[in-house]
Amino acid sequence: MYYFVKSCCLRRLTSLIVVTLCVFTTAIFAGQDGKSLSIVADEWCPFNCSKDSLDQGFVIDMTKDILGAAGFSIDYSTQAWTSALDDVKAGRRDAIVGASREEAQGLIMVEEPFGEHKNCFYTRLADPFVYSSVDALAARRIAIAAGYLYGEPLDSYIASNRPNFSRIQMSTGEQPLLINIRKLESRRVDTVIENMQVMDYSLRKYRISGIRLAGCDAPTPIYMAISPKREDAGKVASMLALGIRKMRQTGKMRELLARYGLSDWK
């Protein structure tokens, strides 16, 4: 009798250990079953905002809406742009937000753009500078974000002047724009290059005045791009592209963008 009870208890204990290990293993590998998508970028609100904020950015909201309907969970985080791009290309993260086609070379593009970008030039309020072409920047001290591509001819101008700290200053980290704004306010630079929507949002959020728009380049589309290391990258990209088109057709995109004070870019 004693042997039977002892044997029964051991079997129950073994079963409990097995169940516990299964639950633990499932928890460790949750999200690796193809039903999760890890997204990373530097903070570029209102496209993608702080991961801890209620509104994480309209691109993140759209992605959650589209893929959530298919049973996906979204793991969003922010880090410096260069390291974010490296992580996605290496497969350590699944997708990156706000990339141009040039920046996303080697990645799987979501062919439907998530927005529009144009390089805009900002100065202090009393500065009469007006941007007309890259030649107008010759006497300017410019602040940019490290690792960003701005398109031609700006990229060539930046590359040729990068060694000269008095001409080009690059900021890193998760919030390079805020660093550049502070540089402009403290007169360490006299021009900041940034997306208009991102700058407008930041000026409102941090209640910054005394900065003016001095001109912009022509707009170009921006995308989400997915790591080719992910086996279903093409499928996920197609789902997102189709979802963007459907959100536009149903009016859901208009409602979502309105929450951020934006309108459709098309």
C-alpha positions, -999 to 999 in steps of 0.1 A, spaced: 0 0 0 28 24 9 46 16 -23 14 23 -43 8 57 -27 44 67 -31 44 56 -68 12 75 -75 25 106 -59 57 104 -80 37 101 -112 16 131 -102 47 151 -94 64 141 -127 32 152 -146 32 185 -127 68 191 -136 62 183 -173 32 207 -174 52 234 -157 81 230 -181 57 232 -211 41 264 -198 75 279 -191 88 269 -226 57 283 -242 62 316 -224 98 318 -235 91 312 -271 58 331 -273 58 352 -304 82 329 -323 53 310 -339 49 335 -367 20 352 -350 40 382 -337 58 410 -353 86 430 -335 89 466 -348 117 490 -341 128 525 -350 139 557 -334 111 579 -320 96 598 -350 62 610 -338 35 611 -351 46 582 -374 59 562 -344 60 576 -309 72 565 -275 65 528 -268 52 539 -234 26 564 -246 -11 558 -251 -8 568 -287 23 550 -301 20 566 -336 -3 562 -365 19 537 -383 20 515 -352 -18 519 -347 -24 509 -384 -1 479 -381 -19 467 -349 -53 471 -366 -43 453 -398 -23 424 -383 -43 422 -351 -73 411 -372 -52 382 -384 -42 371 -349 -8 388 -347 6 405 -316 29 436 -321 60 441 -300 71 477 -306 102 494 -292 125 523 -300 163 526 -303 188 546 -323 181 545 -361 213 529 -372 212 501 -347 175 496 -354 183 491 -391 211 468 -383 189 447 -360 162 442 -387 187 434 -414 203 408 -391 169 393 -382 171 403 -345 140 424 -350 113 418 -376 104 452 -391 114 489 -392 92 520 -395 98 551 -416 124 539 -441 130 551 -476 137 526 -504 173 535 -502 176 529 -465 156 496 -468 178 480 -494 180 442 -488 147 442 -468 112 432 -479 92 463 -486 56 468 -477 48 482 -512 20 505 -500 36 536 -483 27 543 -447 32 580 -453 51 608 -470 83 625 -462 99 657 -473 130 673 -460 122 706 -444 146 732 -431 142 750 -399 159 781 -384 155 804 -355 126 829 -358 148 859 -366 169 842 -392 159 853 -427 173 823 -445 152 807 -472 160 772 -486 160 772 -524 185 744 -532 214 725 -517 237 753 -528 220 776 -503 234 755 -474 270 764 -481 272 789 -453 249 770 -428 257 750 -398 233 720 -401 220 695 -376 209 661 -388 201 626 -374 230 601 -376 222 572 -400 194 589 -418 194 591 -456 179 624 -469 180 616 -506 200 633 -533 215 659 -536 214 663 -498 231 630 -491 261 639 -513 264 673 -497 263 658 -462 289 631 -471 313 657 -485 309 680 -455 306 654 -427 343 657 -416 337 694 -410 319 696 -376 312 733 -381 291 724 -412 274 691 -403 265 680 -368 249 645 -363 228 635 -333 222 600 -322 200 581 -298 162 575 -297 153 612 -299 178 629 -323 153 656 -333 149 669 -297 187 671 -294 189 691 -327 162 715 -316 182 722 -284 213 728 -306 193 753 -327 180 771 -296 215 774 -281 229 786 -314 253 757 -318 237 752 -353 215 775 -374 196 749 -395 178 717 -386 166 693 -413 135 673 -404 101 660 -417 74 687 -414 49 665 -396 75 653 -371 88 688 -364 53 703 -360 44 675 -336 75 679 -315 71 717 -313 36 713 -300 45 685 -276 74 703 -260 58 738 -263 87 752 -282 85 785 -300 110 807 -318 116 783 -347 104 788 -382 101 769 -414 125 781 -441 115 758 -470 112 721 -480 122 696 -507 97 676 -528 79 648 -509 88 611 -512 70 580 -499 82 562 -467 76 526 -459 77 498 -434 103 471 -443 106 436 -430 136 414 -423 142 388 -450 153 365 -422 117 361 -413 102 332 -434 68 348 -439 82 383 -446 66 384 -481 32 373 -468 33 398 -439 43 426 -463 14 417 -486 -11 416 -457 0 451 -446 -2 466 -481 -37 452 -486 -47 464 -452 -36 500 -459 -56 500 -490 -87 487 -472 -83 512 -444 -82 540 -470 -113 527 -488 -134 522 -457 -125 556 -442 -108 540 -412 -75 556 -421 -90 590 -421 -104 585 -386 -71 572 -372 -50 600 -388 -75 626 -373 -65 615 -338 -30 628 -346 -42 659 -363 -33 646 -397 -49 639 -431 -43 613 -457 -12 619 -478 -28 607 -510 
